Amino acid sequence: MIERAVTLDKCADYYNEMGYQQYLKGDIHGSMTTYNTASKYSDATAASMCGVIRAQLQLNNIEEATSSLEFLNELNSTLGLSAEVVFLTGVMQRKKGSSAETVINKFQEAITVNFRAVQGVPVGFSYFTNLNPELLLRIISNLLEYAPQQPATGTGPPNKILKICTSCLESVIKVAPGILEACFLQAKIKYLLGDNTAAQANLNLCLEQDPSYASAHILMAQIHSSQNNFKLANQSLEVGLSYNFEVRDHPLYHLIKARILSRQEEIEEAKKTLHGALLLPGVKTIGRKASAKHRANQISVNDRVSVFLELAEAHLKLGEQPEAAKIMQDAVMEFEGTPEELRINIANADLAIGRGDIDGALTMLRNIGPEQAYFVEAREKMAHIYLHHRKDPRLYAGCYRELAEKNPSPQTQMLLGDAYLAIQETDKAIEVYDAALKKNPRDGVLASKIGEALVKTHRYNKAITYYEHSIKGGGPSSLKYDLANLLMKLKSYEKCEKILNIAIDLDKDSNEFEKLQERTRYLLLLAKSVETLEKAKDNQSRVLSRAQMEAPDTVTEQEKLAATICSALGQQSSDSRDYDKAIRFYKEAANHDDSDGKYGLQLANLLLLTEDLDSCQHQLVQLLKNDKENEKATVMMADLMFRKNEYDQAMFIFSSCWRKNLITGTHSVGSLI
């Protein structure tokens, strides 16, 4: 359509639109030519020059882009500040090697200028034009390159860059919720913030819009992989591949696949997969140009380093020391001068340990100072060496003391406390936790750590006193649960029940989402000593109905909790031989969540017990349809066939199990002979 418009009326605006569409399609050279044509017309605007500079930067024509930007900045002094120009200046600074702080500040300025353009503008065509969501998403994507590339762990405030990106994205999604890339970027940020549940909810929204969206499948697999759910990670990769074969062109596909293979002890295949990843554009050589097809598949420096390191590790596992050393040498050359160089040094320390060069490993790690990235990881590695190789608990704790002193944060304080706890210096651990808690009085994790330390050293009375004192002093409400749980373990049921009932009654009329969640936890714990699971089930139904509207990213988690409650009710009914009621509860549990087949198997087992063989067979067929490798369901199906006098079928199933090494004994087969 735009090509038709250009032939009918040759004006700068039409050429600008055509150049922009070419850029989005990956035709960078064509885009630059079209923008150059637009700039020759009398009605040309700064947009034409911005398009040219954007293409020049994409093609790494730095000198030409610099000249064009200087001219545009002079023009901007009369036309006013443009968010696009500020952003392009930031990209230029990054390509010229400016400091991260300089580039980040420029990107932040671009966001500020962009939002200033929509202040006071009523929502309408002009508002959306001035908001320019596509530009904001480009800025966010560039900012994320400076954010941590591994999910956050422990306590402490969210990363500054991730906070900026979150705020900006929320503004975009609020007015344009259907933009697929915005939804994906939000999922990525949630993942980096450590909120996997929210990240997966966003990814599911992405895949509902476009099941072939390769990046969403890759990130979903990455999340499963980070949780050590390698089976689900592999499923995400395979589903993505079934929708879009270009998933295989993504370096992260190969990296995650290799991790899965390594976990399955298929090291040779993992090595081949990682070698394949090195051949993909954008992985091995910094200046290597990717084709337009692969341009969107470039991965972060962090993940590129992971390809090298995991390949070296695969060679080591196969006893190929020279090959591993060569890969590490390539990695050092590839990432020299980048923050990730330090990560390679830490990996080289591991190689030194493998050679028995403990002093060499410690020297490498000591050279990483507190002002550098990966300082925390380096000191943690040093601590590990001191404890497990030098057997020196004093130096082990000293590493964490240095961390807490030179990089003070709730996380490093917690690490120091954990270190003291690991070497049985409980009093020092409690002292550190307590000092950190005074600075962060609402931190429930830190508060729980003190109680856990006391319980771990069997000082139960002191732990109870601590919990009671903290609760009276207005400590985190999570301590009530910890106290009740401890009393339960000590079989002090009456006192436990009293605390839980007070906690439950305190907020029984509250409709706050967090309070409802908390109340379910209390009721579940109370159900272990009194029969209140029905109340927990009813309360969780309220949580679920509210979650659909108020916190959709928690629905999956709440469904799992509802399934747990229904399963507990099913077990309780089964124990009292009320099998009809038990079957109903197990069915409810499976309806809420049966991702691993656990509740479906409980239901099938009960149906078999009650001799409802047809219903049991139907349930087992469904289970095996979802998971052909389900050992327990397979064995139960064979048992069912035996009970139905279908001996040939039963023998066939048992024989199949035997071939797959699913049955280690011969008792069941013997019963058929």
C-alpha positions in Angstrom: 0.0 0.0 0.0 2.8 2.4 0.9 4.6 1.6 -2.4 1.4 2.5 -4.2 1.1 5.8 -2.2 4.7 6.8 -3.2 4.0 6.3 -6.9 0.8 8.5 -6.6 2.3 11.4 -4.5 6.1 11.7 -4.0 6.4 13.4 -0.7 8.7 13.1 2.3 6.0 11.7 4.7 5.2 8.8 2.4 8.9 8.0 1.9 9.5 8.2 5.6 6.7 5.7 6.2 8.1 3.4 3.6 11.6 3.6 5.0 10.2 2.8 8.5 8.4 -0.3 7.2 11.5 -1.5 5.5 13.5 -1.0 8.7 10.9 -3.1 10.7 11.2 -5.8 8.0 15.0 -5.9 8.5 15.8 -4.3 5.1 18.3 -1.9 6.6 20.1 -0.9 3.3 16.7 -0.3 1.6 15.5 1.7 4.5 18.5 4.0 4.4 18.1 4.6 0.7 14.4 5.4 1.1 15.1 7.8 4.0 17.8 9.5 1.9 15.3 10.0 -0.9 12.8 11.5 1.6 15.4 14.0 2.9 15.7 15.5 -0.6 12.1 16.7 -0.7 11.2 20.3 0.3 8.8 19.0 3.0 11.5 16.8 4.6 11.5 16.7 8.4 13.9 15.5 11.1 12.2 12.1 10.8 14.0 11.5 7.5 17.4 12.2 9.0 16.6 10.1 12.1 15.8 7.2 9.8 19.1 7.6 8.0 21.0 7.6 11.4 19.1 4.7 12.7 20.1 2.6 9.7 23.7 3.8 9.8 24.0 2.8 13.4 22.4 -0.6 12.7 25.0 -1.1 10.0 27.8 0.1 12.3 28.7 3.0 10.0 29.8 5.0 13.0 31.6 7.9 11.3 28.8 8.6 8.9 26.2 8.4 11.8 28.3 10.7 13.9 28.3 13.4 11.2 24.6 13.0 10.6 23.9 13.2 14.4 25.9 16.4 14.8 23.9 18.0 11.9 20.7 16.8 13.4 21.6 18.1 16.9 22.2 21.6 15.4 18.8 21.4 13.7 17.3 20.2 17.0 18.4 23.4 18.7 15.9 25.3 16.7 13.1 22.6 16.4 13.3 21.5 20.0 14.5 18.3 21.8 13.4 15.1 20.2 13.2 11.8 22.1 14.4 9.9 19.0 17.5 12.1 18.7 18.4 11.7 22.4 18.0 7.9 22.1 20.1 7.7 18.9 22.8 9.8 20.7 22.7 7.2 23.5 23.1 4.3 21.0 26.0 6.2 19.4 27.7 6.7 22.8 27.4 3.0 23.5 28.9 2.0 20.2 31.8 4.4 20.8 32.5 2.7 24.2 31.2 5.3 26.5 30.6 4.3 30.2 27.5 2.4 31.1 26.3 5.3 33.3 26.6 7.8 30.5 24.6 5.7 28.1 21.9 4.8 30.7 21.5 8.4 31.6 21.0 9.3 27.9 18.3 6.5 27.5 16.6 7.8 30.6 16.6 11.3 29.2 15.0 9.9 26.0 12.2 8.4 28.0 11.6 11.6 29.9 11.5 13.7 26.7 9.1 11.2 25.1 6.6 11.3 28.0 6.9 15.1 28.2 5.5 15.1 24.6 2.2 13.5 25.7 1.6 15.6 28.9 -1.7 17.3 28.7 -2.6 15.6 25.4 -6.1 13.9 25.5 -6.1 10.2 24.6 -6.6 10.1 20.8 -4.7 9.9 17.6 -2.2 12.6 18.5 -1.6 11.0 21.9 -0.7 7.7 20.5 1.5 9.3 17.8 3.4 11.4 20.3 3.7 8.5 22.8 5.4 6.4 20.1 5.3 3.0 21.8 7.7 1.5 19.2 10.4 4.0 20.2 9.8 3.3 23.9 10.2 -0.4 23.3 13.5 0.1 21.5 14.7 2.2 24.4 13.7 -0.5 26.9 15.3 -3.2 24.9 18.6 -1.2 24.9 18.4 -0.4 28.6 17.9 -4.1 29.4 21.4 -4.8 28.0 22.7 -3.0 31.1 20.5 -4.9 33.5 21.5 -8.1 35.3 21.0 -11.0 33.0 20.4 -13.5 35.7 17.2 -13.6 37.9 17.4 -11.7 41.2 17.9 -13.8 44.3 17.5 -13.1 48.0 16.3 -9.8 49.5 17.2 -6.2 48.6 15.7 -3.5 46.4 15.0 -4.2 42.7 17.6 -3.3 40.2 17.4 0.4 39.2 17.3 -0.3 35.4 14.6 -2.9 35.8 12.5 -0.5 37.9 12.8 2.2 35.1 11.9 -0.4 32.4 8.9 -1.6 34.4 7.5 1.9 34.9 7.9 2.7 31.3 6.4 -0.6 30.1 3.4 -0.2 32.4 2.6 3.2 30.8 2.8 1.6 27.3 0.7 -1.5 28.2 -1.9 0.6 29.9 -2.8 2.4 26.7 -1.8 -0.3 24.2 -2.2 -3.7 25.8 -2.2 -5.6 22.5 1.4 -4.9 21.6 3.0 -8.3 21.6 6.6 -7.1 22.2 5.6 -5.0 25.2 4.0 -8.1 26.8 7.1 -10.2 26.1 9.4 -7.5 27.5 7.3 -7.4 30.6 7.7 -11.1 31.0 11.4 -10.9 30.6 11.6 -8.1 33.3 9.5 -10.2 35.7 11.8 -13.1 35.1 14.9 -11.0 35.9 13.2 -9.7 39.0 12.7 -13.3 40.1 9.0 -13.4 39.7 8.6 -16.5 37.6 4.9 -16.8 38.1 4.2 -13.4 36.7 6.7 -13.9 33.9 4.9 -17.2 32.8 1.5 -15.5 33.0 2.8 -12.8 30.6 4.3 -15.4 28.3 1.0 -17.3 28.2 -0.7 -14.1 27.1 1.9 -13.6 24.3 1.4 -17.2 23.1 -2.3 -16.8 23.1 -1.9 -13.9 20.7 0.8 -15.6 18.6 1.6 -19.3 19.2 4.5 -19.1 16.8 6.3 -16.3 18.8 9.7 -17.9 19.1 11.2 -15.6 21.8 8.2 -16.4 24.1 8.8 -20.2 23.8 12.6 -19.7 24.4 12.0 -17.5 27.5 9.4 -20.0 28.9 12.0 -22.8 28.4 14.6 -20.6 30.1 12.4 -20.1 33.1 11.7 -23.9 33.4 15.4 -24.5 33.1 16.3 -22.0 35.8 13.9 -24.0 38.1 15.5 -27.3 37.1 12.3 -28.3 35.4 14.2 -29.7 32.4 11.3 -31.9 31.1 9.0 -28.8 30.9 11.9 -26.8 29.4 12.3 -29.4 26.7 8.5 -29.4 26.1 8.5 -25.6 25.6 11.3 -25.9 23.1 9.6 -28.6 21.2 6.2 -26.8 21.2 8.0 -23.7 19.9 9.7 -25.7 17.2 6.4 -27.2 16.1 5.0 -23.7 15.5 8.1 -22.1 14.2 11.1 -23.8 12.8 13.1 -20.6 13.2 13.3 -21.4 16.9 16.3 -23.5 16.0 18.1 -20.4 14.7 18.0 -18.8 18.2 21.3 -19.4 20.1 19.3 -19.7 23.4 17.5 -22.7 21.9 20.9 -24.5 21.6 22.1 -23.3 25.1 18.9 -24.6 26.9 18.9 -27.8 24.8 22.5 -28.4 25.8 21.7 -27.9 29.5 18.9 -30.4 29.2 21.2 -33.0 27.5 23.9 -32.4 30.1 21.3 -33.0 32.9 20.4 -36.3 31.2 24.2 -37.2 31.2 24.2 -37.0 27.3 27.4 -34.9 27.4 28.6 -35.7 23.9 25.3 -34.5 22.4 25.4 -31.4 24.7 28.9 -30.7 23.3 27.7 -31.0 19.7 24.7 -28.7 20.4 26.9 -26.0 22.0 29.4 -26.2 19.1 26.3 -25.6 16.8 25.4 -22.5 18.9 28.9 -21.1 18.4 28.4 -21.2 14.6 25.2 -19.0 14.8 25.5 -15.3 14.0 26.2 -13.0 17.0 27.6 -15.7 19.3 31.3 -16.2 18.6 32.6 -12.9 17.1 31.7 -9.5 18.5 31.9 -7.7 15.1 30.3 -10.4 13.1 27.3 -9.2 11.1 24.1 -11.2 11.3 21.8 -11.5 8.4 18.4 -9.8 8.6 16.8 -13.2 9.3 19.0 -13.7 12.4 19.1 -10.1 13.6 16.4 -10.5 16.1 18.0 -13.6 17.5 21.1 -12.1 19.0 21.5 -12.9 22.6 22.9 -11.1 25.6 26.6 -11.1 26.3 25.9 -13.0 29.5 24.3 -15.9 27.5 27.0 -15.8 24.9 29.6 -16.3 27.7 27.4 -19.2 29.0 27.8 -20.9 25.6 31.6 -20.8 25.9 31.7 -21.8 29.6 29.2 -24.7 29.3 31.1 -26.0 26.2 34.3 -25.9 28.1 32.6 -27.8 31.0 31.3 -30.4 28.5 34.9 -31.0 27.2 36.1 -31.3 30.8 33.5 -33.9 31.6 34.6 -35.9 28.6 38.2 -35.7 29.7 39.1 -33.4 26.9 41.3 -30.9 28.9 43.2 -29.3 25.9 39.9 -28.6 24.1 38.4 -27.1 27.2 41.5 -24.9 27.6 41.2 -23.8 24.0 37.5 -22.8 24.4 38.4 -20.8 27.5 41.2 -19.1 25.6 38.8 -18.1 22.9 36.4 -16.8 25.5 39.0 -14.6 27.1 39.8 -13.1 23.6 36.2 -12.7 22.7 35.1 -10.9 25.9 38.2 -9.0 26.8 37.4 -5.6 28.2 33.7 -6.5 29.0 32.3 -7.0 32.5 31.8 -10.7 31.5 35.6 -11.1 31.3 35.5 -11.5 35.1 33.0 -14.3 34.9 35.4 -16.1 32.6 38.2 -15.6 35.2 35.9 -17.2 37.8 35.4 -20.2 35.5 39.2 -20.3 34.9 39.6 -20.6 38.7 37.4 -23.7 38.5 39.7 -25.1 35.9 42.7 -24.4 38.2 41.0 -26.2 41.0 40.5 -29.2 38.7 44.2 -29.2 38.1 44.9 -29.0 41.8 46.2 -25.4 41.5 44.4 -24.0 44.6 46.8 -21.1 45.0 46.4 -20.1 41.3 42.6 -20.2 41.7 42.7 -18.0 44.8 45.0 -15.5 43.0 42.6 -15.2 40.1 39.6 -14.6 42.4 41.4 -12.1 44.7 42.1 -9.9 41.6 38.4 -9.2 41.3 37.8 -6.1 43.4 34.6 -4.7 45.1 34.0 -2.1 42.5 33.8 -4.7 39.7 31.0 -6.9 38.6 30.9 -10.5 39.9 32.7 -9.5 43.1 30.1 -11.3 45.1 30.5 -14.5 43.0 34.3 -14.3 43.3 34.2 -14.1 47.1 31.6 -16.9 47.3 33.9 -19.0 45.2 36.9 -18.1 47.4 34.9 -19.0 50.5 34.0 -22.4 49.0 37.7 -23.1 48.3 38.7 -22.2 51.9 36.0 -24.4 53.4 36.2 -27.4 51.2 39.8 -27.5 50.0 41.7 -25.6 52.7 39.4 -26.7 55.5 39.7 -23.3 57.1 36.4 -22.0 58.5 38.0 -18.8 59.7 39.0 -17.7 56.2 35.7 -19.0 54.9 33.7 -16.6 57.1 36.3 -13.9 56.4 35.3 -13.9 52.7 31.7 -13.2 53.6 32.7 -10.5 56.2 34.6 -8.8 53.4 31.5 -9.0 51.2 29.3 -7.5 53.9 31.8 -4.7 54.6 32.7 -3.7 51.0 29.3 -4.4 49.3 26.8 -3.8 52.1 23.2 -4.9 51.4 20.6 -7.2 53.0 21.7 -9.9 50.6 25.4 -9.9 51.7 24.4 -9.6 55.3 22.2 -12.6 54.9 25.1 -14.5 53.2 27.4 -13.6 56.2 24.8 -14.9 58.6 24.4 -18.1 56.6 28.2 -18.6 56.5 28.3 -18.3 60.3 25.5 -20.8 60.6 27.3 -23.2 58.2 30.3 -23.3 60.6 28.2 -23.7 63.7 28.7 -20.2 65.0 25.0 -19.6 65.6 25.3 -16.7 68.0 27.3 -14.7 65.4 24.8 -15.6 62.7 21.9 -14.4 64.8 23.8 -11.2 65.6 24.3 -10.5 61.9 20.7 -11.4 61.0 19.5 -9.1 63.8 21.7 -6.2 62.7 20.3 -6.6 59.1 16.8 -6.8 60.4 17.1 -3.5 62.3 17.9 -1.8 59.0 15.0 -3.7 57.2 12.4 -4.3 60.0 9.7 -5.4 57.6 11.9 -8.1 55.9 10.1 -11.3 56.7 12.9 -13.5 55.2 15.5 -12.0 57.6 13.1 -12.3 60.6 12.5 -15.9 59.8 16.3 -16.6 59.5 16.8 -15.8 63.2 14.1 -18.2 64.3 15.5 -20.9 61.9 19.0 -20.4 63.4 17.6 -21.0 66.9 15.6 -24.0 65.8 18.5 -25.5 63.9 20.6 -25.5 67.1 17.7 -27.1 69.0 17.1 -23.9 71.2 13.4 -24.3 70.9 12.4 -22.3 74.0 14.6 -19.4 72.9 13.1 -19.6 69.4 9.6 -19.5 70.8 10.5 -16.5 73.0 12.1 -14.7 69.9 9.0 -15.3 67.8 6.6 -14.1 70.6 8.7 -11.0 71.3 9.0 -10.1 67.6 5.3 -10.6 67.0 4.4 -8.3 70.0 6.9 -5.8 68.7 5.1 -5.5 65.3 7.4 -7.8 63.4 6.4 -9.4 60.0 3.1 -11.3 60.1 4.9 -14.3 58.6 6.5 -15.0 62.0 3.0 -16.1 63.3 3.1 -18.9 60.8 6.7 -19.8 61.8 5.8 -19.9 65.5 2.7 -22.0 64.9 4.7 -24.4 62.7 7.4 -24.8 65.4 4.7 -25.5 68.1 3.2 -28.0 65.8 6.5 -29.8 65.4 6.9 -29.7 69.2 3.4 -31.3 69.5 2.2 -28.3 71.4 -1.1 -28.5 69.5 -3.3 -26.5 71.9 -0.9 -23.5 71.9 -0.5 -23.8 68.1 -4.2 -23.9 67.6 -4.7 -20.8 69.8 -2.1 -18.8 67.8 -3.6 -19.8 64.5 -7.2 -19.0 65.5 -6.1 -15.6 66.7 -4.3 -14.9 63.4 -7.3 -16.2 61.4 -9.9 -14.2 63.4 -7.8 -11.0 63.2 -8.3 -10.5 59.5 -11.4 -12.7 58.9 -13.4 -9.8 57.5 -10.5 -8.5 55.4 -10.9 -8.6 51.6 -7.3 -7.6 50.9 -5.8 -10.1 48.5 -2.6 -10.6 50.6 -4.6 -11.2 53.8 -6.8 -13.8 52.0 -3.6 -15.6 50.9 -2.2 -15.4 54.4 -5.4 -16.8 55.9 -5.3 -19.8 53.6 -1.8 -20.6 54.9 -3.0 -20.4 58.5 -6.0 -22.6 57.8 -3.9 -25.2 56.1 -1.6 -25.4 59.0 -4.5 -25.5 61.4 -6.0 -28.4 59.4 -3.1 -30.6 60.5 -4.4 -30.6 64.1 -8.1 -29.8 63.6 -10.5 -30.5 60.8 -10.7 -27.1 59.2 -9.8 -28.0 55.6 -13.3 -27.1 54.4 -12.8 -23.6 55.6 -9.4 -23.4 53.9 -11.1 -24.7 50.7 -13.9 -22.1 50.9 -11.4 -19.3 51.6 -9.2 -20.4 48.7 -12.3 -20.2 46.4 -12.6 -16.6 47.4 -8.9 -16.1 46.7 -9.3 -17.6 43.2 -12.3 -15.6 42.3 -10.5 -12.4 43.3 -7.2 -13.4 41.7 -8.8 -13.6 38.2 -9.4 -9.8 38.3 -6.9 -8.4 40.9 -3.8 -10.6 40.4 -4.1 -12.7 37.2 -0.4 -13.5 37.3 -0.9 -15.5 40.6 -3.8 -17.6 39.3 -1.6 -20.6 38.5 0.0 -20.5 41.9 -3.5 -20.2 43.6 -4.9 -23.1 41.5 -2.0 -25.3 42.8 -2.8 -24.3 46.4 -6.5 -25.1 45.8 -5.5 -28.5 44.4 -3.4 -29.2 47.5 -6.4 -28.4 49.8 -8.7 -30.6 47.8 -6.2 -33.5 47.8 -5.8 -33.2 51.6 -9.6 -33.3 51.9 -9.6 -36.4 49.6 -7.0 -38.1 51.8 -9.0 -37.2 55.0 -12.2 -38.6 53.5 -10.4 -41.7 52.2 -9.0 -42.4 55.7 -12.5 -42.2 57.1 -13.6 -44.6 54.3 -16.0 -42.0 52.8 -14.8 -43.0 49.3 -17.5 -41.2 47.3 -16.6 -37.9 49.0 -12.9 -38.7 48.5 -13.4 -39.3 44.8 -15.2 -35.9 44.5 -12.3 -34.1 46.2 -9.6 -35.8 44.1 -11.5 -34.9 40.9 -11.6 -31.2 42.1 -7.9 -31.3 42.8 -7.1 -32.6 39.3 -9.4 -29.9 37.8 -7.5 -27.2 39.6 -4.0 -28.5 38.7 -2.7 -31.8 37.6 0.4 -30.7 35.6 2.4 -33.6 37.0 -0.5 -36.2 37.1 -0.2 -36.6 40.9 -3.9 -36.0 41.7 -5.1 -37.9 38.7 -3.1 -40.9 40.0 -4.5 -40.6 43.5 -8.0 -40.6 41.9 -7.2 -43.7 39.8 -5.8 -45.5 42.8 -9.0 -44.8 44.8 -11.2 -45.9 41.8 -9.2 -49.2 41.7 -9.6 -49.6 45.4 -13.4 -49.2 45.1 -13.5 -51.7 42.1 -14.8 -49.0 39.7 -12.6 -50.6 37.0 -14.1 -48.8 34.0 -13.7 -45.3 35.5 -10.2 -46.3 36.7 -9.3 -47.3 33.2 -10.6 -44.1 31.7 -8.6 -42.1 34.2 -5.4 -44.0 33.5 -5.9 -43.6 29.8 -6.0 -39.8 30.3 -2.9 -39.9 32.4 -0.9 -41.9 30.0 -2.1 -39.8 27.1 -0.5 -36.8 28.8 2.6 -38.6 30.0 3.5 -41.9 28.3 6.4 -42.4 30.6 4.3 -42.3 33.8 5.7 -45.4 35.5 3.0 -45.7 38.3 0.1 -45.2 35.9 1.6 -47.9 33.5 2.0 -50.4 36.4 -1.5 -49.6 37.6 -2.9 -50.1 34.1 -1.3 -53.6 34.0 -2.8 -54.4 37.4 -6.2 -53.2 36.2 -6.0 -55.5 33.1 -5.1 -58.4 35.4 -8.2 -57.7 37.5 -10.4 -57.5 34.4 -9.0 -61.0 33.4 -7.3 -59.5 30.3 -4.1 -61.5 31.0 -2.5 -61.0 27.5 -2.9 -57.3 27.7 -1.6 -57.2 31.3 1.4 -59.4 30.3 2.2 -57.1 27.4 2.2 -54.0 29.6 4.4 -55.6 32.2 6.8 -56.8 29.5 7.0 -53.3 28.1 7.7 -52.0 31.6 10.4 -54.6 32.0 12.1 -53.6 28.7 12.1 -49.9 29.8 13.5 -50.9 33.2 10.5 -49.5 34.9 10.0 -52.6 37.1 12.9 -53.8 39.1 11.3 -56.9 40.6 9.5 -59.9 39.2 6.7 -60.2 41.7 3.9 -58.7 39.5 5.0 -60.8 36.4 5.2 -63.9 38.5 1.6 -63.5 39.6 0.5 -63.9 36.0 2.4 -67.1 35.4 
